């Protein structure tokens, strides 16, 4: 499956496609992300090959909210040693989603 640029979709015309569930890997629930929720921001782990437009359309379709802005950050995996074994943490792409005014995502409620 190749994720790429798509036509602009309005919030009302967004239909849930199967690849929307592939873009969002998991929500990030930490103390720092909870503090960011005061500023209408939600954090997700997303696929490494997902673009900002893919992330925006997936969040709008799955959670039914209007996204104002998407920022992304790729954390490079690091090599770690445990006893006599050398391992490597995988790369992780994080998306910081800024929601429009009045919009809210309840992460405890689950997904449609």
C-alpha positions as CSV (number, residue, x, y, z in Angstrom):
1,X,0.0,0.0,0.0
2,X,1.4,3.3,-1.0
3,X,0.4,6.4,0.9
4,X,0.8,9.7,-1.0
5,X,-0.8,12.9,-1.9
6,X,-4.6,12.9,-2.4
7,X,-7.1,15.5,-3.4
8,X,-8.3,17.9,-0.6
9,X,-11.3,16.5,1.2
10,X,-13.8,18.5,3.1
11,X,-14.6,17.5,6.7
12,X,-18.1,16.6,5.8
13,X,-17.1,14.5,2.7
14,X,-14.5,12.4,4.6
15,X,-15.4,8.7,4.5
16,X,-13.5,6.1,6.5
17,X,-11.3,4.0,4.3
18,X,-9.4,0.9,5.5
19,X,-6.0,2.6,5.1
20,X,-7.0,5.3,7.7
21,X,-6.7,2.7,10.4
22,X,-3.2,1.8,9.1
23,X,-1.9,5.3,9.3
24,X,-2.6,5.8,13.1
25,X,-0.6,3.2,15.0
26,X,-1.4,4.3,18.6
27,X,-2.2,7.3,20.8
28,X,0.5,8.6,23.0
29,X,-0.7,8.9,26.6
30,X,1.9,10.4,28.8
31,X,2.1,13.3,31.3
32,X,3.5,15.6,28.6
33,X,0.8,14.7,26.1
34,X,-1.9,15.2,28.8
35,X,-0.5,18.7,29.4
36,X,-0.6,19.4,25.6
37,X,-4.3,18.5,25.6
38,X,-5.0,21.8,27.4
39,X,-3.9,23.5,24.1
40,X,-6.2,21.3,21.9
41,X,-3.3,19.0,20.9
42,X,-3.3,15.2,20.7
43,X,-0.3,13.0,20.1
44,X,-0.2,9.8,18.0
45,X,2.4,7.3,16.8
46,X,1.9,7.0,13.1
47,X,3.5,5.1,10.2
48,X,6.9,6.2,9.1
49,X,5.8,6.7,5.4
50,X,2.6,8.6,6.3
51,X,2.5,12.2,5.1
52,X,0.9,15.1,7.0
53,X,-2.1,15.1,4.6
54,X,-2.6,11.3,5.2
55,X,-2.5,11.8,9.0
56,X,-4.9,14.7,8.8
57,X,-7.5,12.8,6.7
58,X,-7.1,9.7,8.9
59,X,-7.7,11.6,12.2
60,X,-10.7,13.6,10.7
61,X,-12.3,10.4,9.4
62,X,-11.7,8.1,12.3
63,X,-12.4,10.5,15.2
64,X,-14.9,12.8,13.3
65,X,-13.1,16.1,14.3
66,X,-11.7,19.1,12.4
67,X,-7.9,19.2,12.3
68,X,-6.2,22.7,12.2
69,X,-2.6,21.7,12.0
70,X,-0.3,18.6,11.9
71,X,3.3,18.6,13.1
72,X,5.5,15.5,12.8
73,X,8.7,14.3,14.4
74,X,10.7,11.2,13.6
75,X,12.6,9.8,16.6
76,X,15.6,7.7,15.4
77,X,16.0,4.3,17.0
78,X,19.0,3.8,19.2
79,X,21.3,0.9,19.8
80,X,20.9,-0.5,23.3
81,X,22.8,-3.2,25.2
82,X,21.1,-5.6,27.6
83,X,23.5,-8.1,29.3
84,X,25.5,-9.6,26.4
85,X,23.0,-8.8,23.7
86,X,23.0,-5.7,21.5
87,X,19.6,-4.6,20.2
88,X,18.1,-1.7,18.5
89,X,15.0,0.3,19.2
90,X,13.0,1.0,16.0
91,X,12.4,4.4,14.5
92,X,9.1,6.0,15.6
93,X,7.2,8.8,13.9
94,X,5.1,11.0,16.2
95,X,2.3,13.3,15.0
96,X,1.2,16.3,17.1
97,X,-2.4,17.1,16.0
98,X,-3.8,20.6,16.7
99,X,-7.6,20.5,16.7
100,X,-9.8,23.3,15.7
101,X,-11.5,25.4,18.4
102,X,-14.2,23.5,20.2
103,X,-13.1,20.1,18.9
104,X,-12.1,17.3,21.3
105,X,-10.9,13.7,21.1
106,X,-11.8,11.3,23.9
107,X,-9.1,8.6,23.9
108,X,-10.7,6.5,26.6
109,X,-13.9,6.1,24.4
110,X,-12.2,4.0,21.7
111,X,-12.6,4.3,17.9
112,X,-15.6,4.0,15.7
